[in-house]
Amino acid sequence: MSPSPGPDALSAQVHDVLEPVVAGAGLYLEGVQISGAARRRVVRVTVDLPDGPGGVTSDSLGEVSHAVSARLDAAEDLLGGSYLLEVTTPGVSRPLTQPRHFRRAEGRLVTVATADDQVSGRVLGVSDDELTLATESGTVSLPLSDVVRGRIDVELNRAGDAQD
């Protein structure tokens, strides 16, 4: 009997198996995380929209959950036993580390840190190498290579939203 792959190798194998299924549902496979012992495994699959603003609908999340579950069941030797499947989205707490993440945050209020400064503003646009924000003092463009980290700022009442 050959040894089972380590958790990182197993996550990579599951990622490779699920990527076409998630893409077929029109979503992007953000990541696969496997934790727990063999009999109590938790498989967390994180999906997102491929690019641009918006959100994954609950209908899309349900459909991809069923497709992921069916694919994992078909590859029964991959996980070797029972597991708990969680299919989720990254949520607003995800760090913004790639141009795609910033494009997904278009229209949202973010805070980004560079080596020299911290800037908060609404994402106006993102190219592969530049981030443009509307700040209180005007429009600011930052090279993405200068951004050390970024995060979405949660807004309970976004400016311009209708209030009841």
PEVENPE-V145012 format. One record per backbone hydrogen bond with DSSP energy under -1.0 kcal/mol. NH is the residue of the N-H (numbers start at 1). CO is the residue of the C=O. Records with the same first field share a line. If there is no record, write none. Layout:
# PEVENPE-V145012
NH=CO / CO
This chain:
# PEVENPE-V145012
10=6
11=7
12=8
13=9
14=10
15=11
16=12
17=13
18=14
19=15
22=18
23=19
24=20
26=23
27=22
28=48
30=28 / 46
31=46
33=44
35=42
40=37
42=35
43=84
44=33
45=86
46=31
47=88
48=28
61=57
62=58
63=59
64=60
65=61
66=62
67=63
68=64
69=65
70=66
71=67
72=68
73=69
74=70
75=71
78=75
80=76
84=41
86=43
88=45
94=91
96=150
102=98
103=99
104=100
106=103
107=123
108=105
110=121
111=151
112=119
113=149
114=117
119=112
121=110
122=134
123=108
124=132
125=132
127=130
131=142
132=125
133=140
134=122
135=138
138=135
140=133
142=131
144=129
146=143
148=113
149=113
151=111
153=109
161=158
